[in-house]
Structure formats: C-alpha cells, structure tokens
Amino acid sequence: MNFIETIKERARKNQKRIILPETMDTRVLEAAQIATIENIAHIILIGKPTSDIDLTNIEVIIPEEDERTNTIIEQLYELRKEKGMTLEEAKRLVLTDYMYYACMLVKLGYADGVVSGACHSTANTLRPSLQIIKTKPGVKLVSAFFLMIVPNCDYGENGTFIFADSGLEQNPTPEKLAAIAGSSAESFELLVEKEPVVAMLSHSTKGSATHADVDKVVEATKIARGEYPQYKIDGELQLDAAIVKEVAASKAPESEVAGHANVLVFPDLDAGNIGYKLVQRLAHAEAYGPITQGIAKPINDLSRGCTKEDIVGVIAITAVQAQK
C-alpha cells in the first residue's frame, strides 16, 4: 500500500467532517464525490454547486438558507468587534466569502477541518483561519509544507519527504526557521509515522561557504537543537549532503542527519517553492499541499494547479491531522 493510500485508510478508521468551500470549482466537486465514495471523510460543501456532479451523501450548506447562519454572523462579530469589525461587515463576509463561513463552522464545532485554495490565493485561505481559529497553543508561527512522494527513490523515507516552508514564510529569521523545523518534524512524525530526520538546507555544508545567508541557517540550527532536542536536526547542509550517504560521508562525516534526511527545511520561500516544483515536475513526484502547521485546527491550502486527486489526498491528510 502506497503512502497516500495508507493515509486514506487511517482517515477511514475515524472519519472527520471536512469542509470544501469552493463549490464553483469542478475539481473540488469531483474530489468531494471521490472522498465520499471512498469513505475518507464526511464532506461538507458551502455554496450552491455549479455542476450536475452526483453529490449523494454530501452535506451542502447554502448560507442564505441555513438556520445556523445568523448565529455564525453574530459569533464572528463578537469574535472580531474589538478589531473594528461591524455587524454589517460580519454579515457581508459570511454571505460572500465562504472561507469565513467554513472557519466559523470549525470554530463552533460543526466541522473538524477545511481544505481550500483550488481557486483562491493562500492569503484568502489563511487570513480567515488566523483571525478565527488562531494558532495552536505553544506554537510560535504558522508555516506550510509539501508532503512529497517521489517514485522509485531510495532517499528520505523510501522517497517520502516533507519540504518546508514551501508555501508561506517568505524570508524566515533564524528563530522562525527553527520553529519551522520543529513543526515539520512533528508533522512528519504524525503523517508518515516514522522518525523525522531534519536537514537545515543551505548552499554551504559545514562552513564550505561564508555568507550572511549561511550564518542564518547555522543560527537556526543551534536554536532548533536547543528547542527540539527530541528530534535529529543538523545544518547547514547542501541538498546532496543531506540525502545522499556517499556525499554525506565526504562532506559531513560527523553528522547523524547527513545522508539520511527526510525533512528538508529550506532557507527561504523561493528555494522551497522552486524545490518542490522541480521535484514534482522532473521526478513526477506526488506533491500534497501546501499543508499548514501551527493552526489550532487543520485548515489546509491547495495549489491552484491541483488535480482532483491532489484534493482527495489533502482531504485525507486533513482528516488525519484532525484525528490528533
């Protein structure tokens, strides 16, 4: 059984209620149908579907007609009034931006998670999440990763990796990089159920280059090791030194991470985003995400280039996150 099928099987054992608020997108409706047929989750759609796809056994909420809508408007107003939100603004958001409706359903306990982003930006997906659901207690920042499944690959965990941050933090400080490392290790442990081995990536390996960008990764590694001693974390490492044993033996022979890494922490968003897309396109890897980490409830983004199969995979991952 491959990785994503294992995730689906875990989701089936304790089904969660997952919201898809983009009913204007055919891919989303097709994914909802597949996830329901495969018993991955109880799917909730928000808004009138725009196609005739069979939605048997799928809950469809029309905000203008639902009996919970007035309560949701009032609760959103109460939650945000100190930030300047008026009751009229709360009503407008709930009735026109279904991501707000979805997050309020999760906040009030009607659902367990949300998957969005097929036809909306990451900002449109995460802004309501951070305003309503907020961060998980004890977490310093919200970040995003891609779960990468590389076919015919002996590196990582039999071709399975987490790439972070590949979707959210543009140019993280050493402190933020360290937090990304800790959250990504925890996510790998939860989803892959194997020991995370975290490489802090750079264009330098153990002092082979001198630059402020290298210094940032070195400092982040020190912070991460201090804050997350339960995980194997090392850097700075070049990509080949991080995953190839023969290269690691030459470039970083003292490192317990080098040559074994399965969690790759990139120094900035440019590197992370380019890296995952290179592997996805050139190695024909499955790329699930961007999966968010650090929000109090699982609210996950999608790449706007996603397929219906990608969406089904993220639904399953979101359901497993919700089980925790």
C-alpha positions as CSV (number, residue, x, y, z in Angstrom):
1,M,0.0,0.0,0.0
2,N,1.5,3.4,-1.0
3,F,1.7,6.3,1.3
4,I,-1.4,8.2,0.4
5,E,-3.5,5.0,0.4
6,T,-2.2,4.4,4.0
7,I,-3.3,8.0,4.9
8,K,-6.7,7.3,3.4
9,E,-7.0,4.1,5.4
10,R,-6.2,6.0,8.6
11,A,-8.8,8.6,7.8
12,R,-11.5,5.9,7.2
13,K,-10.9,4.5,10.7
14,N,-12.1,7.7,12.4
15,Q,-14.0,9.8,9.9
16,K,-13.9,13.6,10.3
17,R,-16.1,16.4,8.9
18,I,-14.1,18.2,6.3
19,I,-15.4,21.4,4.6
20,L,-14.7,22.3,1.0
21,P,-15.9,25.9,0.5
22,E,-15.2,26.2,-3.3
23,T,-18.2,24.8,-5.0
24,M,-17.6,26.9,-8.1
25,D,-14.7,24.6,-9.0
26,T,-15.5,21.3,-10.7
27,R,-12.3,19.7,-9.4
28,V,-13.5,20.3,-5.9
29,L,-16.9,18.8,-6.5
30,E,-15.2,15.7,-8.2
31,A,-12.9,15.4,-5.2
32,A,-15.8,15.6,-2.8
33,Q,-17.6,12.8,-4.7
34,I,-14.4,10.6,-4.6
35,A,-13.7,11.2,-0.9
36,T,-17.3,10.3,-0.1
37,I,-17.4,7.2,-2.2
38,E,-14.1,6.1,-0.7
39,N,-15.4,6.9,2.9
40,I,-12.4,9.1,3.6
41,A,-14.4,11.8,5.4
42,H,-17.8,13.3,5.8
43,I,-17.7,16.1,3.3
44,I,-19.4,19.5,3.7
45,L,-19.8,21.8,0.8
46,I,-20.6,25.5,1.2
47,G,-22.5,27.3,-1.6
48,K,-24.7,26.1,-4.4
49,P,-22.7,23.6,-6.6
50,T,-22.2,24.9,-10.2
51,S,-22.3,21.5,-11.9
52,D,-24.5,18.4,-12.0
53,I,-22.0,16.0,-10.4
54,D,-23.7,13.5,-8.1
55,L,-23.3,14.7,-4.5
56,T,-25.2,11.9,-2.8
57,N,-24.4,11.6,0.9
58,I,-22.6,15.0,0.8
59,E,-23.8,17.8,3.0
60,V,-24.4,21.0,1.1
61,I,-24.8,24.3,3.0
62,I,-26.4,27.3,1.3
63,P,-25.5,30.2,3.7
64,E,-28.5,32.3,2.7
65,E,-30.9,29.4,3.7
66,D,-29.1,27.7,6.6
67,E,-30.6,28.1,10.1
68,R,-27.1,28.4,11.6
69,T,-26.1,31.5,9.5
70,N,-27.5,34.2,11.9
71,T,-25.6,32.6,14.8
72,I,-22.4,32.4,12.7
73,I,-22.7,36.1,11.8
74,E,-23.3,37.1,15.4
75,Q,-20.4,35.0,16.7
76,L,-18.0,36.3,14.0
77,Y,-19.0,39.9,15.1
78,E,-18.4,39.1,18.8
79,L,-15.0,37.5,17.9
80,R,-13.7,40.4,15.8
81,K,-15.5,43.5,17.1
82,E,-12.5,44.6,19.2
83,K,-10.6,44.6,15.9
84,G,-13.1,47.0,14.4
85,M,-15.5,44.6,12.7
86,T,-19.1,45.7,12.5
87,L,-22.1,43.5,12.4
88,E,-22.7,44.5,8.8
89,E,-19.2,43.6,7.8
90,A,-19.5,40.2,9.6
91,K,-22.7,39.6,7.6
92,R,-21.1,40.5,4.3
93,L,-18.1,38.2,4.9
94,V,-20.2,35.3,6.0
95,L,-22.5,35.5,3.0
96,T,-19.9,36.3,0.3
97,D,-16.6,34.7,1.5
98,Y,-17.3,31.1,2.3
99,M,-13.9,30.6,3.9
100,Y,-15.2,32.7,6.8
101,Y,-18.3,30.6,7.0
102,A,-16.1,27.4,6.9
103,C,-13.8,28.6,9.7
104,M,-16.7,29.6,11.9
105,L,-18.3,26.1,11.4
106,V,-15.0,24.7,12.7
107,K,-14.7,27.2,15.5
108,L,-18.3,26.4,16.7
109,G,-17.7,22.6,16.5
110,Y,-19.8,21.8,13.4
111,A,-16.7,20.6,11.5
112,D,-13.2,19.4,12.0
113,G,-11.1,20.9,9.2
114,V,-11.1,22.9,5.9
115,V,-9.5,22.4,2.6
116,S,-9.5,25.4,0.2
117,G,-7.3,27.2,-2.3
118,A,-8.1,25.5,-5.6
119,C,-9.3,28.8,-7.0
120,H,-8.3,31.2,-4.2
121,S,-4.9,32.5,-3.1
122,T,-3.1,31.3,0.0
123,A,-3.9,34.7,1.7
124,N,-7.6,34.2,1.1
125,T,-7.4,30.8,2.7
126,L,-5.2,31.6,5.7
127,R,-6.5,35.1,6.6
128,P,-9.8,33.9,8.0
129,S,-8.1,30.9,9.6
130,L,-5.7,33.1,11.6
131,Q,-8.5,35.5,12.5
132,I,-10.9,32.9,13.7
133,I,-9.2,29.6,14.5
134,K,-5.8,31.2,15.5
135,T,-2.6,29.4,16.3
136,K,-2.1,26.3,18.3
137,P,-1.1,26.9,21.9
138,G,2.7,26.9,22.3
139,V,3.3,27.4,18.6
140,K,5.3,30.4,17.5
141,L,4.2,30.7,13.9
142,V,2.1,29.2,11.2
143,S,4.1,27.6,8.4
144,A,3.4,25.4,5.4
145,F,4.9,22.3,3.9
146,F,4.5,20.0,1.0
147,L,4.4,16.2,1.5
148,M,6.4,14.8,-1.4
149,I,6.2,11.2,-2.6
150,V,9.0,10.6,-5.1
151,P,8.6,7.4,-7.1
152,N,11.5,4.9,-7.4
153,C,13.5,6.8,-4.8
154,D,15.7,5.4,-2.1
155,Y,16.4,8.7,-0.5
156,G,14.4,10.1,2.5
157,E,11.8,7.7,3.9
158,N,11.7,5.5,0.8
159,G,11.0,8.6,-1.3
160,T,8.8,10.3,1.2
161,F,9.8,13.8,2.3
162,I,8.5,17.0,3.9
163,F,9.6,20.2,2.2
164,A,9.2,23.3,4.4
165,D,8.5,26.1,4.3
166,S,7.3,25.9,0.6
167,G,4.2,27.9,0.8
168,L,4.0,30.7,3.4
169,E,7.1,32.2,5.1
170,Q,8.9,34.4,2.6
171,N,12.2,35.0,4.3
172,P,12.2,33.5,7.8
173,T,14.5,34.7,10.6
174,P,16.7,32.1,12.4
175,E,14.0,31.9,15.1
176,K,11.3,31.2,12.5
177,L,13.4,28.7,10.6
178,A,13.9,26.8,13.9
179,A,10.2,26.9,14.6
180,I,9.5,25.6,11.0
181,A,12.0,22.7,11.7
182,G,10.2,21.7,14.9
183,S,6.7,21.9,13.4
184,S,7.8,20.0,10.3
185,A,9.4,17.2,12.4
186,E,6.2,16.9,14.3
187,S,4.1,16.8,11.1
188,F,6.4,14.1,9.6
189,E,6.0,12.0,12.8
190,L,2.2,12.3,12.7
191,L,1.7,11.7,9.0
192,V,4.5,9.3,8.0
193,E,4.7,7.6,11.4
194,K,8.5,7.3,11.1
195,E,11.3,9.1,12.8
196,P,11.9,12.6,11.3
197,V,15.5,13.5,10.3
198,V,15.7,17.2,9.7
199,A,18.2,18.9,7.5
200,M,18.6,22.7,7.5
201,L,19.5,23.4,3.9
202,S,21.9,25.9,2.5
203,H,24.3,26.4,-0.4
204,S,27.0,25.5,2.1
205,T,27.9,22.4,4.1
206,K,29.6,22.8,7.5
207,G,31.4,26.0,6.6
208,S,32.3,25.4,3.0
209,A,31.0,28.9,2.2
210,T,30.9,32.2,4.1
211,H,27.8,34.4,3.7
212,A,25.1,36.0,5.9
213,D,22.6,33.6,4.4
214,V,24.7,30.7,5.7
215,D,25.0,32.3,9.1
216,K,21.2,32.4,9.3
217,V,20.9,28.7,8.8
218,V,23.7,27.9,11.2
219,E,22.0,30.1,13.9
220,A,18.6,28.5,13.1
221,T,20.2,25.0,13.6
222,K,21.5,26.0,17.0
223,I,18.1,27.3,18.1
224,A,16.2,24.3,16.8
225,R,18.5,21.8,18.5
226,G,18.0,23.7,21.8
227,E,14.3,23.9,21.5
228,Y,13.5,20.5,20.0
229,P,16.1,18.1,21.5
230,Q,13.8,15.1,20.8
231,Y,14.5,15.4,17.1
232,K,17.5,14.8,14.9
233,I,18.3,18.2,13.4
234,D,21.5,19.3,11.7
235,G,22.8,22.0,9.3
236,E,24.0,23.8,7.5
237,L,23.8,21.1,4.7
238,Q,23.7,21.2,1.0
239,L,20.9,19.1,-0.5
240,D,23.2,16.3,-1.7
241,A,24.9,16.1,1.7
242,A,21.5,15.9,3.3
243,I,20.1,13.0,1.4
244,V,23.0,11.1,-0.3
245,K,25.0,8.8,2.0
246,E,28.1,8.8,-0.2
247,V,28.2,12.6,-0.4
248,A,27.5,12.9,3.4
249,A,30.4,10.7,4.2
250,S,32.7,13.1,2.4
251,K,31.1,16.5,3.3
252,A,29.7,15.9,6.8
253,P,31.1,12.6,8.2
254,E,30.3,13.6,11.8
255,S,26.6,14.3,11.2
256,E,23.9,11.8,12.2
257,V,21.5,13.7,9.8
258,A,23.6,14.0,6.7
259,G,22.7,11.3,4.1
260,H,19.5,10.3,6.0
261,A,17.3,13.5,5.9
262,N,13.6,13.1,5.2
263,V,12.5,16.6,6.4
264,L,14.1,19.4,4.3
265,V,13.9,22.9,5.7
266,F,14.7,25.4,3.0
267,P,16.3,28.8,3.9
268,D,13.5,30.8,2.3
269,L,10.3,30.5,0.4
270,D,11.9,31.0,-3.0
271,A,14.1,27.9,-2.5
272,G,11.3,25.9,-1.0
273,N,8.8,26.6,-3.7
274,I,11.2,26.1,-6.6
275,G,12.5,22.9,-5.0
276,Y,9.1,21.2,-4.6
277,K,8.1,22.2,-8.1
278,L,11.3,20.9,-9.6
279,V,10.9,17.5,-7.9
280,Q,7.2,17.4,-8.7
281,R,7.7,18.0,-12.4
282,L,11.1,16.4,-13.2
283,A,10.8,13.4,-10.9
284,H,7.0,13.0,-11.4
285,A,6.5,13.2,-7.6
286,E,3.2,13.5,-5.9
287,A,3.1,16.8,-4.1
288,Y,0.4,17.3,-1.4
289,G,0.0,20.8,-0.1
290,P,0.7,23.4,1.0
291,I,-0.3,21.7,4.2
292,T,-0.4,24.2,7.1
293,Q,1.0,23.6,10.5
294,G,0.6,25.6,13.7
295,I,-3.1,26.5,13.4
296,A,-5.3,25.2,16.2
297,K,-7.4,23.2,13.8
298,P,-6.4,21.8,10.4
299,I,-7.0,24.4,7.7
300,N,-5.2,23.4,4.5
301,D,-4.4,25.2,1.4
302,L,-4.2,23.9,-2.2
303,S,-2.1,24.7,-5.1
304,R,-4.2,26.4,-7.8
305,G,-2.7,23.9,-10.3
306,C,-4.0,20.9,-8.2
307,T,-5.9,17.9,-9.7
308,K,-8.9,16.3,-8.2
309,E,-6.7,13.5,-7.0
310,D,-4.4,16.1,-5.2
311,I,-7.5,17.5,-3.4
312,V,-8.6,14.0,-2.3
313,G,-5.1,13.4,-0.9
314,V,-5.2,16.7,1.1
315,I,-8.7,15.9,2.4
316,A,-7.3,12.6,3.7
317,I,-4.3,14.4,5.3
318,T,-6.5,17.0,6.9
319,A,-8.7,14.2,8.3
320,V,-5.7,12.5,9.9
321,Q,-4.5,15.8,11.3
322,A,-7.9,16.3,12.8
323,Q,-7.8,12.9,14.5
324,K,-4.9,14.2,16.6
